[in-house]
Amino acid sequence: MAAAGSTPGAPGTPGTPRVLRAMNDRAVLDLLVVHGPLTRTRIGELTGLSKPTTSQLLGRLEAAGLVHTTGSLSGRPGPNALLYEIDPGAGHVAALSADPTGITALVADITGTVLGRARVEAEAVAEDVRHRTAQLVAEAVEGALSRAGLTHDDLRAAVIGTPGAIDPHTGQLRYAPHLPGWHSRTLRDDLAAVLGTPVDIENDVNLAAVAEQYEGAAQDHDNYVLTWLDEGVGAAIVLGGTLLRGATGGAGEIGYMPLPGAPLAKDGPDGEGGGDGGFESLVAAAVVRDLAGPGATLAEALADGAVLAEVARRIATGIAAVVAVVDPELVVLSGAVAQAGGDKLRVHVEEELTGLALPRPQIRISELDGDPILTGALRSALTQARDQVFDTA
């Protein structure tokens, strides 16, 4: 029996040939994203589709501009087999990272190949930035598009990583008082208008966690916490493969978390804490450097055994509070402090965590190359763009 309000056989009805074709199309496109160029025979083996169905499907995708042939596979008896791959020109995305000193943008094709990159320097607290945020973002994207030989019309999605989080109820950025130009209620619409494509504004640490899940330490893990230890401190919590956001988008703002030995982070802008207390006041990069004395770098500070031990103790205390609540199977340490401390810091944190929290998660140091926030923004933008471009229903 058809569900109430449905029309048997209508486009989009589950089970109709059109929907089944679209599902098969998407399955093949996803295979090509993961594996790269494949022959028709190999695609049939991986999907279980018959040879005629696979041939029709590839012809349809080729006509739609989604795949093309890229050489052939030789060295076998019989004719050379054509290789099919995603057409990189089928769509493009922009990924951005905003920080207190500027905005970095990159543009990539639908396969994830980066084609252009640009950065605009701008102090976030400068008075003129409050009213020029959208223009600065546009300038960064236009620079990346220009280097890629593309225009705004080529973009299918854009994702921007920024400290703080967009409140789903008000549309305003919270937990980032140091980025005043990003607090407009209309910011998302303003950005979409100047970029010519829908824009997602995402917490930077959440994006770093996405990067770890795709190509970093959290691959094959559905329950993990990424702890960001840098000039700012935060966390991203993934449970059952789903990012935990919280009622106001603030899940994971552990920089404000009260801990013994740290002043409370309160009475800041908008009642969100001034950033002068809590966990961040114990383990932020500037604090770690100060532990070793004036002028010390992070690497120099953490090369001091006493400083390393103290920082590890502080980190473990903060992690223990999170572990006791969400019980992750893995904790990834990322950011400048984690990179400077390396495996010695990881070992010390593991030792300190013993006895502080009953669950025993694995502790790993992020080994991602480049900027994990930009990597996560790119991955998120590609997911959105592929959902649009690869939908052949």
Rosetta blueprint (number, residue, H / E / L):
1 M L
2 A L
3 A L
4 A L
5 G L
6 S L
7 T L
8 P L
9 G L
10 A L
11 P L
12 G L
13 T L
14 P L
15 G L
16 T L
17 P H
18 R H
19 V H
20 L H
21 R H
22 A H
23 M H
24 N H
25 D H
26 R H
27 A H
28 V H
29 L H
30 D H
31 L H
32 L H
33 V H
34 V H
35 H H
36 G L
37 P L
38 L E
39 T E
40 R H
41 T H
42 R H
43 I H
44 G H
45 E H
46 L H
47 T H
48 G L
49 L L
50 S L
51 K H
52 P H
53 T H
54 T H
55 S H
56 Q H
57 L H
58 L H
59 G H
60 R H
61 L H
62 E H
63 A H
64 A L
65 G L
66 L L
67 V E
68 H E
69 T E
70 T E
71 G E
72 S E
73 L E
74 S L
75 G L
76 R L
77 P L
78 G L
79 P L
80 N L
81 A E
82 L E
83 L E
84 Y E
85 E E
86 I E
87 D L
88 P H
89 G H
90 A H
91 G L
92 H E
93 V E
94 A E
95 A E
96 L E
97 S E
98 A E
99 D E
100 P L
101 T L
102 G E
103 I E
104 T E
105 A E
106 L E
107 V E
108 A E
109 D E
110 I L
111 T L
112 G L
113 T L
114 V E
115 L E
116 G E
117 R E
118 A E
119 R E
120 V E
121 E E
122 A L
123 E L
124 A L
125 V L
126 A L
127 E H
128 D H
129 V H
130 R H
131 H H
132 R L
133 T H
134 A H
135 Q H
136 L H
137 V H
138 A H
139 E H
140 A H
141 V H
142 E H
143 G H
144 A H
145 L H
146 S H
147 R H
148 A H
149 G L
150 L L
151 T L
152 H H
153 D H
154 D H
155 L E
156 R E
157 A E
158 A E
159 V E
160 I E
161 G E
162 T E
163 P L
164 G L
165 A E
166 I E
167 D L
168 P L
169 H L
170 T L
171 G L
172 Q L
173 L E
174 R E
175 Y L
176 A L
177 P L
178 H L
179 L L
180 P H
181 G H
182 W H
183 H L
184 S L
185 R L
186 T L
187 L H
188 R H
189 D H
190 D H
191 L H
192 A H
193 A H
194 V H
195 L H
196 G L
197 T L
198 P L
199 V E
200 D E
201 I E
202 E E
203 N E
204 D H
205 V H
206 N H
207 L H
208 A H
209 A H
210 V H
211 A H
212 E H
213 Q H
214 Y H
215 E H
216 G L
217 A L
218 A L
219 Q L
220 D L
221 H L
222 D L
223 N L
224 Y E
225 V E
226 L E
227 T E
228 W E
229 L E
230 D L
231 E L
232 G L
233 V E
234 G E
235 A E
236 A E
237 I E
238 V E
239 L E
240 G L
241 G L
242 T E
243 L E
244 L L
245 R L
246 G L
247 A L
248 T L
249 G L
250 G L
251 A L
252 G L
253 E L
254 I H
255 G H
256 Y H
257 M L
258 P L
259 L L
260 P L
261 G L
262 A L
263 P L
264 L L
265 A L
266 K L
267 D L
268 G L
269 P H
270 D H
271 G H
272 E L
273 G L
274 G L
275 G L
276 D L
277 G L
278 G L
279 F L
280 E H
281 S H
282 L H
283 V H
284 A L
285 A H
286 A H
287 V H
288 V H
289 R H
290 D H
291 L H
292 A L
293 G L
294 P L
295 G L
296 A L
297 T L
298 L H
299 A H
300 E H
301 A H
302 L H
303 A H
304 D L
305 G H
306 A H
307 V H
308 L H
309 A H
310 E H
311 V H
312 A H
313 R H
314 R H
315 I H
316 A H
317 T H
318 G H
319 I H
320 A H
321 A H
322 V H
323 V H
324 A H
325 V H
326 V H
327 D L
328 P L
329 E L
330 L E
331 V E
332 V E
333 L E
334 S E
335 G L
336 A H
337 V H
338 A H
339 Q H
340 A H
341 G H
342 G H
343 D H
344 K H
345 L H
346 R H
347 V H
348 H H
349 V H
350 E H
351 E H
352 E H
353 L H
354 T E
355 G L
356 L L
357 A E
358 L L
359 P L
360 R L
361 P L
362 Q E
363 I E
364 R E
365 I E
366 S L
367 E L
368 L L
369 D L
370 G L
371 D L
372 P H
373 I H
374 L H
375 T H
376 G H
377 A H
378 L H
379 R H
380 S H
381 A H
382 L H
383 T H
384 Q H
385 A H
386 R H
387 D H
388 Q H
389 V H
390 F L
391 D L
392 T L
393 A L
